[in-house]
Amino acid sequence: MRNVPTRIAATRLARGLGDVLGRIRYRGETFLVERNGVLVAKIGPVTPNTPPRLGELFEAWTSVEADPRFADDLQAVGAADTPALDPWA
């Protein structure tokens, strides 16, 4: 899908900067910033938002050494877990 830049007023950008930055980071969106109807800036991702290839994911998965204490941690969490109380009981 081609990334078509979204036009946004500078005031709206200032009020919703966190949302805009999230859309840039996680969706790879690009914005054209207007001030008084005049384009003044273009903001977008630093690098293209391309998903990793399957081989890269597999390499990352297999390059991590397992922590031998992980199973013990899971068992401790399971032992500490108690069923929720029934609020209607």
C-alpha positions as CSV (number, residue, x, y, z in Angstrom):
1,M,0.0,0.0,0.0
2,R,1.3,3.4,-0.9
3,N,1.7,5.9,1.9
4,V,-0.3,9.0,1.0
5,P,0.6,11.9,3.2
6,T,-2.1,13.3,5.5
7,R,-2.5,17.0,5.6
8,I,-2.7,18.4,9.2
9,A,-3.0,21.9,10.6
10,A,-0.1,23.0,12.8
11,T,-2.5,23.7,15.6
12,R,-4.0,20.2,15.4
13,L,-0.4,18.8,15.3
14,A,0.5,20.7,18.4
15,R,-2.6,19.5,20.3
16,G,-2.2,15.9,19.2
17,L,1.5,15.4,18.9
18,G,1.6,12.1,20.8
19,D,-1.1,10.6,18.5
20,V,0.7,11.8,15.4
21,L,4.0,10.5,16.5
22,G,2.4,7.1,17.3
23,R,0.9,7.0,13.8
24,I,4.3,7.8,12.3
25,R,6.1,5.2,14.4
26,Y,3.7,2.3,14.3
27,R,1.8,2.8,11.0
28,G,4.6,4.5,9.0
29,E,2.3,7.4,8.2
30,T,3.6,10.7,6.8
31,F,2.1,14.2,7.5
32,L,2.1,17.5,5.6
33,V,1.9,20.3,8.1
34,E,0.0,23.4,7.1
35,R,0.0,26.8,8.8
36,N,-2.7,29.3,7.6
37,G,-3.3,27.0,4.6
38,V,0.4,27.0,3.5
39,L,2.4,23.8,3.6
40,V,5.4,24.4,5.9
41,A,6.7,20.9,6.8
42,K,6.6,17.2,6.1
43,I,7.1,14.7,8.9
44,G,7.3,11.0,8.7
45,P,9.3,7.9,9.7
46,V,13.1,8.1,9.8
47,T,13.4,4.8,8.1
48,P,10.9,2.9,5.9
49,N,8.5,0.9,8.0
50,T,9.3,-2.5,6.5
51,P,8.6,-5.7,8.5
52,P,11.5,-8.0,9.1
53,R,11.9,-11.0,6.9
54,L,11.1,-14.5,8.1
55,G,14.8,-15.5,8.2
56,E,15.6,-12.4,10.3
57,L,12.9,-13.4,12.8
58,F,14.1,-16.9,13.0
59,E,17.7,-15.8,13.5
60,A,16.6,-13.5,16.3
61,W,14.5,-16.2,17.9
62,T,17.3,-18.8,17.9
63,S,20.1,-16.5,18.9
64,V,18.7,-15.9,22.4
65,E,20.0,-18.3,25.1
66,A,17.3,-19.8,27.3
67,D,17.3,-18.7,31.0
68,P,17.3,-22.0,33.0
69,R,15.5,-20.1,35.9
70,F,12.5,-19.3,33.6
71,A,10.7,-22.6,34.3
72,D,11.1,-22.1,38.1
73,D,9.7,-18.6,37.7
74,L,6.7,-19.9,35.8
75,Q,6.1,-22.5,38.5
76,A,6.3,-19.9,41.3
77,V,3.8,-17.7,39.5
78,G,1.4,-20.6,39.0
79,A,1.7,-21.6,42.7
80,A,1.0,-18.0,43.8
81,D,-2.0,-17.7,41.6
82,T,-5.4,-18.0,43.4
83,P,-8.8,-18.2,41.7
84,A,-10.8,-15.0,41.7
85,L,-13.5,-14.7,44.4
86,D,-17.1,-14.9,43.2
87,P,-18.6,-11.5,43.9
88,W,-22.1,-13.1,44.0
89,A,-21.2,-15.8,46.5
